[in-house]
Amino acid sequence: MDDLFEDIEELEEDFLSDSCTASEDQMYEHHRFTADKGQSLLRVDKFLVDRMMGATRNRIQQAAEAGCILVNGMPVKSNYRVKPLDVVSLVMARPPRELEIIPENIPLNIVYEDEDLLVVNKPAGLVVHPGHGNYTGTLVNALAWYLRDDPTYDSSDPRLGLVHRIDKDTSGLLVIAKKPEAKANLSLQFFHKTTTRTYYALVWGIIHEEEGTIEGNIARNPRDRMQMMVFPEGDQGKSAVTHYRVLERLGYVTLVECRLETGRTHQIRVHLKYIGHTLFNDERYGGNDILKGTTFTKYRQFVQNCFAQCPRQALHAKTLGFRHPVTGKNMSFDSEIPEDMDKLIQRWRMYATTKEL
């Protein structure tokens, strides 16, 4: 069952690959294996899966794609065949360390809670899970504090806690499991795509269709490991499907609702950029430049004021629906658009109405 948790959590965030992206010039060895003298030729991904408890072949293959698998000090692809006395290493951009979850008194906006789970409305700027550069101050640290008196909750137990994730600068709803049975059930619901999730996004440009579907495999950008990108053809990356509908057209931007069919890293951000509508103020994908509009100085200042009003990608996880893991009851949650994004939309709404700039 632990392998199942690893695979399902990977659907939302590929932490193994993320660990390889922070630095290209400083890599740290986390695991090292030396092949026996009698080693028969064997693919390196199979070689590592046989030796690393809890690792899946898919994750090992992605680590190889990210340049994190070395043989005799040189990066190899997952189809490399290990030979006798080969030294196989897994390297990452952070030093190896035991990750201790430190309880921290960080306020939580709890939308719902019972003995099996809770639903929180995460603010923008809060990292979800400890990782490279963010070992404290995360949602998991906050949960460890909030549930510190619950004898059944252990923040270091992978069978508890986060079932899915959203990016640091995305706000919105998340469900957290307080018991192993709840985690298993909810994880399967996400895996089988029976949950419902909608996001509100403000994007550059006017989307002329009222609704549509974006399909395209998502994988890391080989030229920039901090970005994901769409691979529309072939088997590279993971399949991803995003459904969208236009809510409001506002001058040079559009407010859209996105419904996730899959849950890939940066999925909405990457899919919308792929169809030419980058998220407003999404720095990683170029949305913090003025991509549409006029050359007037007043307009440029207006957009800069908008950037300051909402200093992050304009994306909010608005609704969340799932079946309760114990009672079987359909659960549905809706959240208000946060103030920074709401005021941003109001600014563009005023602009679209007056066209004074």
TASULVEN-V953132 format. One record per run of one state. SS is the DSSP state (a for helix, b for strand, c for the rest). FROM is the first residue (numbers start at 1). TO is the last residue. If there is no record, write none. Layout:
SS_FROM_TO ; SS_FROM_TO
This chain:
c_1_1 ; a_2_12 ; c_13_14 ; a_15_18 ; c_19_27 ; b_28_34 ; c_35_41 ; b_42_43 ; a_44_49 ; c_50_56 ; a_57_65 ; c_66_68 ; b_69_71 ; c_72_73 ; b_74_75 ; c_76_80 ; b_81_82 ; c_83_86 ; b_87_92 ; c_93_109 ; b_110_113 ; c_114_116 ; b_117_122 ; c_123_130 ; b_131_131 ; c_132_133 ; b_134_134 ; c_135_138 ; a_139_146 ; c_147_160 ; b_161_162 ; c_163_170 ; b_171_177 ; c_178_179 ; a_180_191 ; c_192_195 ; b_196_204 ; c_205_210 ; b_211_215 ; c_216_216 ; b_217_221 ; c_222_223 ; b_224_231 ; c_232_237 ; b_238_238 ; c_239_240 ; b_241_250 ; c_251_252 ; b_253_260 ; c_261_266 ; a_267_274 ; c_275_278 ; b_279_279 ; c_280_282 ; a_283_285 ; c_286_296 ; a_297_309 ; c_310_314 ; b_315_323 ; c_324_329 ; b_330_334 ; c_335_338 ; a_339_354 ; c_355_357
